[in-house]
Amino acid sequence: MNRLENKIAVITGGAQGIGKATSEKFLNEGAKVIIWDLDDIKANEFVNEKLNQGFVVEFMKVNVANFQEVENATKNVIEKYGKIDILINNAGILRDATLLKMTPEQWQQVIDVNLTGVFNCTKAISPYMVEKQFGKIINATSVVGLYGNFGQTNYVATKAGVIGMTKVWARELGRKGINVNAVAPGFIATEMVASMPEKVLTMMKEKTPLGRLGTPEDIANTYCFLASDEASFINGAVISVDGGVIS
């Protein structure tokens, strides 16, 4: 299938985990993909592999928490491709600790990337979408943004904030031809999760009625659907991809 043929997609955090699976999926569906990430090694490894396979893909080292970097990168993409059709706000970090142990630095680091980063990228790119009267903005939230989670005050705050911004932007940008939606993953078997103790992984599976962890591809498939014309009447939605996780 070529559901994203000739679409220009910016994917933040697109060099590993869910972001990498999304980059792969979008390329296979015909999109030209620009990865914004900070991991030079993993990003260049992936990009070189895909270039050798004939895909149009490139990597830009961008710190989404820095608006100037985001704005400069956006201008570079526009100058080269003339448009940005799809923005996947996927970049995110963890700095877990209970409230009593969390430092102001841990709080701010997560806010800067997971919340301000989503604002920065959308603020920089959306005007070009408005100009074309077309765009798909898909934000990564999490089931913990809906239900909360022990030891994740900072992370949960950002993911709940992303849900709120998604609802606002769907109202503001919908009339300008732009769909804004969010995806809330449950327990996903990324490299980071796979390194957790077996006891924790078992608990995650037990809380998921389907009896397994999700895969990065499960999320990538949902991103792809929302980015395609098949989802043209979906706006302001928060889609949980969590196997029916029990809160």
N, C-alpha and C positions, 0 to 999 in steps of 0.2 A: 504493500500500500504506500501511497505518497500523500498522506493527509496534510503534510506541511510543506508541500512542494513550493520552492522559491520563497519561502518565508525566512526572514532574518530573525534569529533568536539569540538573545543575550541570556546566559545562564550563570548566575552567581554561585560560587562554590561548586563549579561544574567539573572539578578535576578528580573527585573521589566520592565514594559512597553513593547516595541518592543522586547527587549532582552528576556524577560520571555516568550512571545508568540513564539519566535523563538526556545527557549530551548524546549518548549512543543511540537512544531511541529516536531522538529528533533528527539525527543525521540519517538514520535508516528510513525515516518518513519523509525525507526530501528537503529538510531545512538546512540552511547555512547557519552554523553555530559559532558564536563568540563566547568563549569561556572567560569569566572574570574570577580570578582566584589569587591566592598568595603563594600557593605551593608550586614553585617553578618546576621542580623535578617531575612530580606526578602529572602536571598539566602538559608539559612539553612531551613527556613520554606518550601520553594519550593522543595528543595532537599529531605528532609525527607518525604514529601508527595509522591514524585515520587519513592523513594526507596521502600516505602511501597506498591507501585503498581507494583513493580518488574522491574523497569527500572534501567539501569546503568547510574548513574549521580553523579557528585561530585562538590563541591565548593572549590575554592582556593581564598583566599583573596589576590588580586593582584592589585597594583596601576600601571596601564599601562603607566603612565608617568615616571616610574622609570625603566630604562632598566635592572638593576641588578635583580629586583624582577621578571620582565618578563622572563629573561633568566633562572633564577632558577626554576620558575614555568614550563617553557618549558621542562627543563631537567627532572623534576619530572614526567611530563606527558609521556615523551618518555620512561623513565625507567619503568613506570607502564604498558603502552599500546603498546610500541614499534613503534608507528607512530602517526602522526597527519595528517588526510586527509583533514580537513576543518577548516578554520579560518574565523570567522565572526567578523570583526572589527566594533563592534556596540557601544561600550562605548562612551559617549559624555556628555558634560555639557554645561550649558548656564550661561553667566554673561553679560546680555544685558545692553547697555547704548549707547547713541549717542556718536559720536566721541568726541565732546567737553566735555562730562562728563565722558567718559571712563577712568579708571585709568590704569596705566601700569600693576598693579596687575591683574585686570580683563582681560586685554589682554593676559597676560602670562599664567594665569590659563587655559584659553580655548585653547590656542596654545599647552600647555603641554599635555593635555588629548586628545583633538580632532585631533590633527595633529601629534605631536611627539609620542603619544600613538599608533597610527596606524603604524607609522614607526617602533617603538620598537617591537611590536608584530610580524610584518611581517619579520623584520630583524632576530628575534630570531627563528621563526618557519620555514621560507622558506628553510633554508639549509636542514632540515630533509625531506621536500617535494621533494627537488631536488634529494636527495639521493634515494628516492623511484620512482623518475620520475613521480610523481602524486601529485596533490593538487588542492584545490579550495579555493581561497582567495576572500572574498566578503567584500567590504568596504562600510560603511554607509556614504553617502554624504547627500545632501538635495537639494530641488528645489531652495533654497536661494543661494546655491553655483553656480547655473546657472544664476539666475536673480537678486541676491542681495536682501537686505531687510533693511528697516529703523531700526536703532538702534542696528545693529548686525555686526559691523565691524569685531570683533574678530571671531564670529561664521562663518560668511560668508567666511572670509579668510581661515579658516580651511577647510571648506567644498569644496571650490574651489581648495585648495591645495590637498585634498584627490582625487579629480577628476584627477588632474595632475599626482599624484603618481600612480594612477590606470593605466593610459595610459602608463606610463614608465614601470611599472612592467609587464604589459601584454606583452610588447616587450621583456623585459629581461628574463622573466620566462616562457613565452609561449613555447619556443623551448625546455624547460626542463620538459614539461608535466604538467605545472601548468596554470590553468585558473584564471585570475584576473579580476574581474568586480566590479562595484559599483551600489548601489541602491540609488535613490534620492527620498525619501518620500516627499509628500506634507503635507497638514494639517492632522495630525493623532490624533485620540482621545485617547491619553495617559492620565494618571492621571494628569500629569502636565498641559496639555492643557485643560482638563475638569475643572480645577480650575480657568480658566480665566473668565473674565466678560462675561456675556451673549452677550453683544454688539460685543465683539471681536469674539466670536464663530459664531455669525450670519454673520459677515463680512467674516470669513473663508469659510463658506458654500456658501455664495453668489459668492465668487471668484472661486468656484469649480463647473464646469458645471454639474457634477453628482448630485450636490445639497446635499451632505453630507460630513462629515469628513471621512477619512479613518480609518480603525481599525488596531491595532497592527498585527492582523492576516493577513491583506492584505500584509504587508511588510514581515512577516514571510513566507508566501507562496512564495513570490518572491525569498527570500533568499534560500528557499528549492529547488526551481526549478534550480537556478544557481548552487547550490551545488550538484545537481543530474547529472547522466549521460545524461539526456535529453538535458542538456545545454553544451555538450562537445565541440561544435564548436563556442561557444560564448566567446569572449575574448576581454578585453579592452572596454567593453560596459558600458554605464551609463544608467540604466533603470529608468525612472521616473515613480513612482507609486503615482500619485497625482490627479487622477480624472479629468485630463485635466485642471489643475489650470491655471488661467489667471494671467500672470505676471503683 
